[in-house]
């Protein structure tokens, strides 16, 4: 894996973790939206999919 691809994966991971945290906090503050755990896990699944695309594209 090249250095650029590794940097993209690390930055994507950082932004993804912040997004998952924000989604969990938002769902916790507004329980009418949905359960916080489901929202956070969905965000984590999207993060894994984005990282997989970057890793596959780097090969």
C-alpha positions in Angstrom: 0.0 0.0 0.0 1.4 3.4 -0.9 1.9 6.2 1.5 -0.8 8.3 -0.1 -3.3 5.5 0.2 -2.4 4.9 3.8 -2.8 8.6 4.6 -6.2 8.6 2.9 -7.3 5.5 4.9 -6.1 7.1 8.2 -7.8 10.4 7.5 -11.0 8.6 6.4 -10.9 6.6 9.6 -10.6 9.8 11.7 -13.4 11.5 9.9 -15.5 8.4 10.1 -15.0 8.0 13.8 -16.0 11.6 14.4 -19.1 11.1 12.2 -20.1 7.9 14.1 -19.6 9.8 17.4 -21.7 12.7 16.1 -24.5 10.4 14.9 -24.5 8.6 18.2 -24.7 11.9 20.1 -27.4 13.3 17.9 -29.5 10.2 18.3 -29.0 10.2 22.0 -30.0 13.9 22.3 -33.1 13.3 20.1 -34.5 9.9 21.0 -37.3 10.3 18.5 -34.9 9.9 15.7 -34.0 6.3 16.5 -31.9 4.2 18.9 -28.4 5.6 19.2 -26.7 2.2 18.9 -28.3 1.4 15.5 -27.4 4.8 14.1 -23.7 4.5 15.3 -23.4 0.9 13.9 -24.8 2.0 10.6 -22.3 4.8 10.4 -19.5 2.3 11.3 -20.7 0.1 8.5 -20.5 2.9 6.0 -17.0 3.7 7.3 -15.9 0.1 6.7 -17.3 0.2 3.2 -15.4 3.4 2.4 -12.1 2.1 3.7 -12.6 -1.1 1.7 -13.1 0.9 -1.5 -9.9 2.9 -0.8 -7.9 -0.2 -0.1 -9.1 -2.0 -3.2 -8.5 1.1 -5.3 -4.9 1.3 -4.0 -4.0 -2.2 -5.3 
